[in-house]
């Protein structure tokens, strides 16, 4: 009565601002506890936690990456040359400005040594062999950080001493996995190229491991001075020469870049400083963060539906209070302000809980991940992701609460009293529509502006709005269809169909909220399934069994002869290869071009180059023409058509290519399709004969052989040509498959957050309809229905709802997966029914489970107390 009196007083003084009264009324109602708002809090907390946690963990990982930049990079700067080492002039220039550590990297075959009585000519012909990442380091390595070793018995734990020459034999430090694969022990000999290395230590940790790209084998670390003795360094060998710099005091990385560009403009350095210590890892973290943030936004979006449902359910429970206040003259604005104040207060609680949990995720992730990535996260509080998550929480709470609040504000008092039989629909005023537009627009703008890839975020926002509309229309369609279907003869089914469209039915809430979470799961399952299928199933059937690299020009005839006559070999292809990078496009450096993200990788470093006289069967020309077989003019190039389309290039345009430190201008003769998924020998650029034909180069070959012949073929080739390395495609694909599997586990775990949000909303919808189900159950039991028949009716209702929701989610999720795979990832799409069926069963089980749990409580209610109250 005090609240009523205060309301009357407010009505008598209309010029007084109703906010103080609204806040007092809101505070008094909140004293009654959080009943009706638990789902509201859970949904909001879950979404804010997901966004704050993903953002904070990402920031901590990137901060740790930046903090340890010099250790991960190996210096203040890293200069890389491919094929050729720095000239004496270049080396002297570097030595005058910095301490310089030289590291050479290449792939080679390591062979375990057989017992002396089994050796033939110093060569262990039958020993095991493994592709290794050969790293030749000098005495200054590492400039920053430290190598951790487990030395063999009798060897010191100092890297320089471990790698030194003792009793005529060089030492080596190798990855622990190599001991097992070569079946050797510390202290034994392993042959690489022409010489034997003694395993002096096992590598426990390399400080600059993270800065290296995808590796195909374990590390084999040796002294730089021993590399020439191996016989592996040949003209055109695929060897990378790194020059790690510890800059002199007062000399910055920026100044060094400028000096290098001015003094050696055509050197072809690939220069990195500490801001790019592990660019691939940084890009991966950013991409994964973007994706997981979008999944978190989906969870928050689903939670937003739950927020709207919770507010509506709560206001439905306040029908009598609102009607009484309106009858006593309370303006609609006061009603709006009272309950908006409650919502904002509770939203603040949910947001604070979400921020606390999101901030704690940094410490949890740091403890779980540790230094497995090569560095440790920088633990702490990161305000930007926390403020962003808080802003998302506030905007979500307000946006999804406006509609039910506007409904309560605008309907007449009398209609509120009849709400159980004839639900009040209310109407949206222009002011409410404007507010919805503003807050919804702010929510969308925040999603786009806070994303690393704003283009992808725009697509997400459009897709999210489209999905909400589709699910809303789908829910209306289900209700309309259930209303118009012929009445089944089975009473339970008839009642179940009626419950789908009755007043206050949870159909709309369940379809929209649970459907969004399931859509995300279907899309992720199909994307991950397609990628795994291509890596583990489709590719191995079509791909070659081996890549053989670093075949010298004077070895190619012998290689062809050996492989062609080897039993079990079914196909062999061979091409010359060297590497170069694009230095300019029509005279414009890449740094001054706007390069689309999907082809940016072409310009990040050196690309493989080859030359051919005639096109292969797989080279389909999309623009221009191939050069004549006897062409001997100015250099021409065939360019990957995706690069051409992305940059608007075609026949007649010019590229400047840096090859072995020399810049060469070439004219684009044609564009051609490239099918990278085939794992054939494909190149972004193929040159005409002439220029590359005379350059130092090696050859690369692909070989297909039956499984029984693979081991013998590898032994035969690597025994005869000690500088040739073999890459087993199957093993490389297994590494990729393991990586995809690990990523998929993390992604599915985060995607499950969206499903949990949907389940919470479903639970809220069931809880909101509990009173109605109690009423229905009591009436049915009074009319003679058994508990079993009533339970079957409710199970049928929720089973139908779950199946229909799953079917809709499967359709939209499949479409989303198709668009992501074909338009963004440029991969093939194959429908995988197993993922969809699993999702359908999951949806039905969840819906039936929660529905039955709520129904079981209703079935236990006695009829007499309820009928007396009515």
KARAJO-V782172 format. One record per backbone hydrogen bond with DSSP energy under -1.0 kcal/mol. CO is the residue of the C=O (numbers start at 1). NH is the residue of the N-H. If there is no record, write none. Layout:
# KARAJO-V782172
<<CO/NH> <CO/NH>>
This chain:
# KARAJO-V782172
<<1/5> <2/6> <3/7> <4/8> <5/9> <6/10> <7/11> <8/12> <9/13> <13/16> <18/22> <19/23> <20/24> <21/25> <22/26> <23/27> <24/28> <25/29> <26/30> <29/32> <30/33> <34/37> <37/41> <38/42> <39/43> <40/44> <41/45> <42/46> <43/47> <44/48> <45/49> <46/50> <47/51> <48/52> <49/53> <50/54> <51/55> <52/56> <53/57> <54/58> <55/59> <56/60> <57/61> <58/62> <59/63> <60/64> <60/378> <61/65> <62/66> <63/67> <64/68> <66/69> <68/72> <69/73> <70/74> <77/245> <78/272> <79/243> <80/270> <81/241> <82/84> <87/91> <88/92> <89/93> <90/94> <91/95> <92/96> <94/97> <94/98> <97/248> <99/246> <101/244> <102/138> <103/242> <104/136> <105/240> <106/134> <108/132> <110/130> <111/191> <115/118> <116/119> <120/123> <123/120> <123/125> <124/127> <128/112> <130/110> <132/108> <133/220> <134/106> <135/222> <136/104> <137/224> <148/204> <148/205> <150/202> <152/155> <158/162> <159/163> <166/169> <169/166> <170/198> <172/200> <172/201> <173/221> <174/203> <175/178> <177/181> <178/182> <179/184> <185/188> <188/199> <189/113> <190/197> <191/111> <192/195> <195/192> <197/190> <198/172> <198/200> <199/187> <200/152> <201/174> <202/150> <205/148> <206/209> <209/212> <218/133> <219/175> <220/135> <221/173> <222/137> <223/226> <224/227> <227/230> <228/231> <230/194> <232/234> <234/237> <237/239> <239/83> <240/105> <241/81> <242/103> <243/79> <244/101> <245/76> <245/77> <246/99> <248/251> <252/256> <253/257> <254/258> <255/259> <256/260> <257/261> <258/262> <259/263> <260/264> <264/267> <270/80> <272/78> <273/276> <274/277> <278/282> <279/283> <280/284> <281/285> <282/286> <283/287> <284/288> <285/289> <286/290> <287/291> <288/292> <289/293> <290/294> <291/295> <292/296> <293/297> <294/298> <295/299> <296/300> <297/301> <298/302> <299/303> <300/304> <301/305> <302/306> <303/307> <304/308> <305/309> <306/310> <307/311> <308/312> <309/313> <310/314> <311/315> <312/316> <313/317> <316/319> <318/322> <319/323> <320/324> <321/325> <322/326> <323/327> <324/328> <325/330> <326/329> <331/335> <332/336> <333/337> <334/338> <335/339> <336/340> <337/341> <338/342> <339/343> <340/344> <341/345> <342/346> <343/347> <344/348> <345/349> <346/350> <347/351> <348/352> <349/353> <350/354> <351/355> <352/356> <353/357> <354/358> <355/359> <356/360> <357/361> <360/364> <361/365> <362/366> <363/367> <364/368> <365/369> <366/370> <369/372> <371/374> <377/379> <382/386> <383/387> <384/388> <385/389> <386/390> <387/391> <388/392> <389/393> <390/394> <391/395> <392/396> <393/397> <394/398> <395/399> <396/400> <398/402> <401/405> <402/406> <403/407> <404/408> <405/409> <406/410> <407/411> <412/416> <413/417> <416/419> <418/422> <429/433> <430/434> <431/435> <432/436> <433/437> <434/438> <435/439> <436/440> <437/441> <438/442> <439/443> <440/444> <441/445> <442/446> <443/447> <444/448> <445/449> <446/450> <448/451> <453/457> <454/458> <455/459> <456/460> <457/461> <458/462> <459/463> <460/464> <461/465> <462/466> <463/467> <464/468> <465/469> <466/470> <467/471> <468/472> <469/473> <470/474> <471/475> <472/476> <473/477> <474/478> <475/479> <476/480> <477/481> <478/482> <479/483> <480/484> <481/485> <490/494> <491/495> <492/496> <493/497> <494/498> <495/499> <498/501> <502/505> <506/510> <507/511> <508/512> <509/513> <510/514> <512/516> <513/517> <514/518> <515/519> <516/520> <517/521> <518/522> <519/523> <520/524> <521/525> <522/526> <523/527> <524/528> <525/529> <526/530> <527/531> <528/532> <529/533> <530/534> <531/535> <532/536> <533/537> <533/538> <534/539> <538/542> <539/543> <545/729> <546/703> <547/727> <548/701> <549/725> <551/699> <552/555> <555/559> <556/560> <557/561> <558/562> <559/563> <560/564> <561/565> <563/566> <566/569> <568/706> <571/704> <573/702> <575/700> <577/698> <578/609> <580/607> <581/658> <584/656> <585/588> <588/585> <589/592> <590/593> <596/599> <599/602> <600/603> <607/580> <609/578> <610/687> <616/619> <618/620> <620/673> <623/671> <628/631> <635/667> <636/688> <637/669> <637/670> <638/686> <639/672> <640/644> <641/645> <642/646> <643/647> <644/649> <650/653> <653/668> <654/586> <655/666> <656/583> <656/584> <657/664> <658/581> <659/662> <662/659> <664/657> <666/655> <667/637> <668/652> <669/625> <670/639> <671/622> <671/623> <672/641> <675/678> <676/679> <680/682> <684/640> <686/638> <687/612> <690/694> <698/577> <699/551> <700/575> <701/548> <702/573> <703/545> <703/546> <704/570> <704/571> <706/709> <709/713> <710/714> <711/715> <712/716> <713/717> <714/718> <715/719> <716/720> <717/721> <721/724> <725/549> <727/547> <728/732> <729/733> <730/734> <731/735> <732/736> <733/737> <734/738> <735/739> <736/740> <737/741> <738/742> <739/743> <740/744> <741/745> <742/746> <743/747> <744/748> <745/749> <746/750> <747/751> <748/752> <750/753> <751/755> <752/756> <753/757> <754/758> <755/759> <756/760> <757/761> <758/762> <759/763> <760/764> <761/765> <762/766> <763/767> <764/768> <765/769> <767/770> <769/773> <770/774> <771/775> <772/776> <773/777> <774/778> <775/779> <776/780> <777/781> <778/782> <779/783> <780/785> <781/784> <786/790> <787/791> <788/792> <789/793> <790/794> <791/795> <792/796> <793/797> <794/798> <795/799> <796/800> <797/801> <798/802> <799/803> <800/804> <801/805> <802/806> <803/807> <804/808> <805/809> <806/810> <807/811> <808/812> <809/813> <810/814> <811/815> <812/816> <813/817> <814/818> <815/819> <816/820> <817/821> <818/822> <819/823> <820/824> <820/825> <821/827> <832/836> <833/837> <834/838> <835/839> <836/840> <837/841> <838/842> <839/843> <840/844> <841/845> <842/846> <843/847> <844/848> <845/849> <846/850> <847/851> <848/852> <849/853> <850/854> <851/855> <852/856> <853/857> <854/858> <855/859> <858/861> <863/867> <864/868> <865/869> <866/870>>
